Amino acid sequence: MCYQLATVIVVIPCYNEAERLDERQVRALLAFEGTRVLFVDDGSTDGTADRLAALCAAVGYRASFDVLPENRGKAEAVRRGMQLALNRAEKLGDAIVGYIDADFATPPAEVVRLKDELVRSEALVALGSRVARLGAAIDRKPARHYLGRAFATTASFVLGLTVYDTQCGAKLFRDTPALRAALEAPFSSRWSFDVELLGRLLAGGLAPTEMIEVPLSQWEDVGGSKLSTKGALRAGVDLITLGARVRRRGRRGFFPD
């Protein structure tokens, strides 16, 4: 089987990314057969929408963009983008949808490898995982790594699922009723939404055996991240709040009351 023939629509949320959007990275991703890119401008104020219009015109029809009228946060930009991607996937046939970060910390080749592993394994969800190991180039700042390990341990407890890295920005999904249901309502957290999304999928009937983690071979901690120390702390508080809701309501706690 030639895994590269599977179509994948990659959502890329953007907020004030006019200076950082890299046309070379976009072209590198689109160079792989079957890839499409959908940018979502999250109410930027720096001309990101104009930059996206020019970029998409330059690289061709497989890149497009949508603009939210006001800043709603990464979680909502991803949710809205994923809904739009699913609608497009329906017209394309058996397409895969997912999202990555605008800084391309996960390189294009790794996104395609993640897609290939999803197809090969016949799983429904593939999560990129930043596991530092021999033979891999995983460049993470030590402080972020250790904060991430604490967060992932707590997230595993909340989910009732052993997962190494919930916060890696690269995730791909098959189009399933559970995914569509998981995206119907806005997430309660701007930064812990990945955990909410996984929890909603589990609540919707996906089994842990239908999800895989794929250790990335390359990932770079790119400067200029929107996640500040304050944001990281807020994400931790949101995760604890989410855990309390799940304890009260079971997995339905991943959805709004």
C-alpha positions as CSV (number, residue, x, y, z in Angstrom):
1,M,0.0,0.0,0.0
2,C,1.2,3.5,-0.8
3,Y,0.3,5.4,2.4
4,Q,1.0,8.8,0.8
5,L,-2.1,8.6,-1.4
6,A,-4.4,9.2,1.6
7,T,-5.6,12.8,1.6
8,V,-5.0,14.9,4.8
9,I,-6.3,18.3,5.6
10,V,-4.1,20.1,8.1
11,V,-5.6,22.9,10.1
12,I,-3.1,25.6,11.2
13,P,-4.4,28.2,13.8
14,C,-2.8,31.6,13.5
15,Y,-2.8,34.6,15.8
16,N,-0.6,37.6,14.9
17,E,1.6,35.4,12.8
18,A,2.2,37.8,9.9
19,E,6.0,37.9,10.5
20,R,6.4,34.2,11.3
21,L,4.4,32.4,8.6
22,D,7.0,30.6,6.5
23,E,6.0,30.0,2.9
24,R,8.9,27.5,2.5
25,Q,7.4,25.2,5.2
26,V,4.0,25.4,3.6
27,R,5.4,24.5,0.2
28,A,7.3,21.7,1.8
29,L,4.1,20.3,3.3
30,L,2.1,20.7,0.1
31,A,4.9,18.9,-1.9
32,F,3.7,15.7,-0.4
33,E,0.9,14.2,-2.5
34,G,-2.6,14.4,-1.0
35,T,-1.9,17.2,1.5
36,R,-4.0,20.3,2.0
37,V,-3.7,23.2,4.4
38,L,-6.4,25.2,6.0
39,F,-5.2,28.3,8.0
40,V,-7.5,29.8,10.6
41,D,-6.8,33.5,11.5
42,D,-8.0,33.9,15.1
43,G,-8.9,37.6,14.9
44,S,-5.3,38.8,14.4
45,T,-4.5,42.5,14.5
46,D,-1.2,42.5,12.7
47,G,-2.2,41.9,9.1
48,T,-2.1,38.1,9.3
49,A,-5.2,37.8,7.1
50,D,-3.5,39.7,4.3
51,R,-0.4,37.6,4.7
52,L,-2.5,34.5,4.4
53,A,-4.3,35.7,1.4
54,A,-1.0,36.3,-0.4
55,L,0.5,33.1,0.8
56,C,-2.5,30.9,-0.3
57,A,-2.5,32.7,-3.7
58,A,1.2,32.0,-4.1
59,V,1.2,28.3,-3.2
60,G,-2.1,27.3,-5.0
61,Y,-5.5,25.9,-4.5
62,R,-4.5,23.3,-1.9
63,A,-4.0,26.0,0.7
64,S,-6.9,28.1,1.9
65,F,-7.8,30.2,4.9
66,D,-10.7,31.3,7.1
67,V,-10.9,34.3,9.4
68,L,-12.6,34.6,12.7
69,P,-14.0,38.1,13.3
70,E,-12.5,38.3,16.8
71,N,-9.8,36.6,18.9
72,R,-11.4,33.5,20.5
73,G,-8.2,31.6,21.4
74,K,-6.3,28.7,19.9
75,A,-8.9,26.1,21.1
76,E,-11.8,27.8,19.2
77,A,-9.6,28.4,16.1
78,V,-8.7,24.7,16.0
79,R,-12.3,23.6,16.7
80,R,-13.8,25.9,13.9
81,G,-11.0,24.9,11.5
82,M,-11.5,21.2,12.2
83,Q,-15.3,21.5,11.6
84,L,-14.6,23.2,8.2
85,A,-11.9,20.6,7.4
86,L,-14.4,17.8,8.1
87,N,-17.0,19.3,5.8
88,R,-14.3,19.5,3.0
89,A,-13.2,15.9,3.8
90,E,-16.7,14.7,3.2
91,K,-16.5,16.0,-0.3
92,L,-13.0,14.5,-0.9
93,G,-14.0,11.0,0.3
94,D,-11.9,9.1,2.8
95,A,-9.8,12.1,4.1
96,I,-7.9,12.6,7.3
97,V,-8.0,15.8,9.3
98,G,-5.8,17.3,12.0
99,Y,-3.9,20.3,13.2
100,I,-0.3,21.5,13.8
101,D,1.2,24.7,15.1
102,A,1.9,27.7,12.8
103,D,5.6,27.7,13.7
104,F,6.0,24.3,12.1
105,A,7.7,23.0,15.3
106,T,6.6,19.6,13.8
107,P,8.3,19.6,10.3
108,P,6.3,18.7,7.2
109,A,7.9,15.3,6.8
110,E,6.9,14.4,10.3
111,V,3.3,15.4,9.7
112,V,3.2,13.1,6.7
113,R,4.9,10.3,8.7
114,L,2.2,10.7,11.3
115,K,-0.5,10.4,8.6
116,D,1.3,7.3,7.2
117,E,1.3,5.7,10.7
118,L,-2.4,6.4,11.1
119,V,-3.2,4.8,7.8
120,R,-0.9,1.8,8.4
121,S,-2.2,1.1,11.9
122,E,-5.9,1.5,10.9
123,A,-6.3,3.6,14.1
124,L,-8.7,6.5,14.3
125,V,-6.4,9.0,16.1
126,A,-2.7,9.6,15.8
127,L,-0.9,11.8,18.4
128,G,2.6,13.1,17.8
129,S,4.8,12.5,20.8
130,R,8.0,14.4,21.7
131,V,10.1,11.6,23.1
132,A,13.8,12.5,23.4
133,R,15.8,9.4,22.5
134,L,18.8,8.2,20.5
135,G,18.3,8.8,16.8
136,A,15.8,11.6,17.2
137,A,16.2,15.3,17.2
138,I,13.8,16.6,19.8
139,D,14.8,20.1,20.9
140,R,12.8,21.1,23.9
141,K,13.7,23.7,26.6
142,P,14.3,21.9,29.9
143,A,11.8,23.9,31.8
144,R,9.1,23.3,29.3
145,H,10.0,19.6,29.2
146,Y,9.6,19.1,33.0
147,L,6.4,21.2,33.1
148,G,5.1,19.1,30.2
149,R,5.8,15.9,32.0
150,A,3.9,17.1,35.1
151,F,1.0,18.2,32.9
152,A,1.0,14.9,30.9
153,T,0.9,12.8,34.1
154,T,-2.0,14.8,35.4
155,A,-3.8,14.6,32.0
156,S,-3.3,10.8,32.0
157,F,-5.0,10.7,35.4
158,V,-7.9,12.9,34.2
159,L,-8.4,10.9,31.0
160,G,-8.0,7.5,32.6
161,L,-5.6,6.8,29.8
162,T,-1.8,6.3,29.7
163,V,-0.6,8.9,27.2
164,Y,3.0,10.4,27.1
165,D,2.3,13.7,25.4
166,T,-1.1,15.3,25.2
167,Q,0.2,18.7,24.3
168,C,2.2,18.1,21.2
169,G,0.8,20.3,18.5
170,A,0.5,17.6,15.9
171,K,-2.6,15.4,15.9
172,L,-4.5,13.6,13.1
173,F,-7.9,12.1,13.1
174,R,-10.2,9.9,10.9
175,D,-13.6,11.3,10.2
176,T,-15.9,9.6,12.8
177,P,-19.2,10.4,14.4
178,A,-17.3,10.7,17.7
179,L,-15.0,13.3,16.3
180,R,-17.9,15.4,14.9
181,A,-19.7,15.2,18.2
182,A,-16.5,16.2,20.1
183,L,-16.3,19.3,18.1
184,E,-19.9,20.5,18.4
185,A,-19.5,22.6,21.5
186,P,-16.6,25.1,22.3
187,F,-13.9,23.9,24.7
188,S,-13.8,25.2,28.2
189,S,-10.0,25.9,28.1
190,R,-7.9,27.8,25.7
191,W,-4.7,25.7,26.4
192,S,-5.9,22.3,27.8
193,F,-8.3,21.7,24.9
194,D,-6.3,18.8,23.6
195,V,-7.2,16.9,26.8
196,E,-10.8,17.9,26.5
197,L,-10.9,16.7,22.9
198,L,-9.4,13.3,23.7
199,G,-11.8,13.0,26.7
200,R,-14.8,13.8,24.4
201,L,-13.6,11.1,21.9
202,L,-13.4,8.5,24.7
203,A,-16.9,9.6,26.0
204,G,-18.2,9.3,22.4
205,G,-17.2,5.6,22.2
206,L,-13.7,5.6,20.8
207,A,-11.6,2.9,22.5
208,P,-8.0,3.6,23.7
209,T,-6.9,0.9,21.3
210,E,-8.1,3.0,18.4
211,M,-5.6,5.8,19.3
212,I,-1.9,5.6,18.8
213,E,1.0,7.8,19.8
214,V,3.8,8.2,17.3
215,P,7.2,9.3,18.6
216,L,8.4,12.1,16.4
217,S,11.9,11.9,14.9
218,Q,12.2,15.7,14.7
219,W,10.7,18.6,16.7
220,E,12.0,22.0,17.5
221,D,11.0,24.4,20.3
222,V,10.6,27.5,18.1
223,G,10.9,30.9,19.7
224,G,8.0,33.3,20.0
225,S,5.5,30.8,21.4
226,K,2.1,32.3,22.4
227,L,2.1,30.1,25.5
228,S,3.6,32.3,28.3
229,T,4.4,31.1,31.8
230,K,1.1,32.6,32.9
231,G,-0.6,30.7,30.1
232,A,1.0,27.5,31.2
233,L,-0.1,28.0,34.8
234,R,-3.6,28.7,33.6
235,A,-3.6,25.5,31.5
236,G,-2.7,23.6,34.7
237,V,-5.6,25.2,36.6
238,D,-7.9,24.5,33.7
239,L,-6.8,20.8,33.8
240,I,-7.5,20.5,37.5
241,T,-10.9,22.1,37.0
242,L,-11.6,19.7,34.2
243,G,-10.5,16.8,36.4
244,A,-13.0,17.9,39.1
245,R,-15.8,18.0,36.6
246,V,-14.9,14.5,35.3
247,R,-14.9,13.1,38.8
248,R,-18.4,14.5,39.3
249,R,-19.9,13.5,36.0
250,G,-17.7,10.8,34.6
251,R,-16.5,11.1,31.0
252,R,-19.6,13.3,30.2
253,G,-17.7,15.9,32.2
254,F,-15.5,16.5,29.2
255,F,-18.6,18.1,27.6
256,P,-20.3,21.3,28.7
257,D,-23.0,21.0,31.4
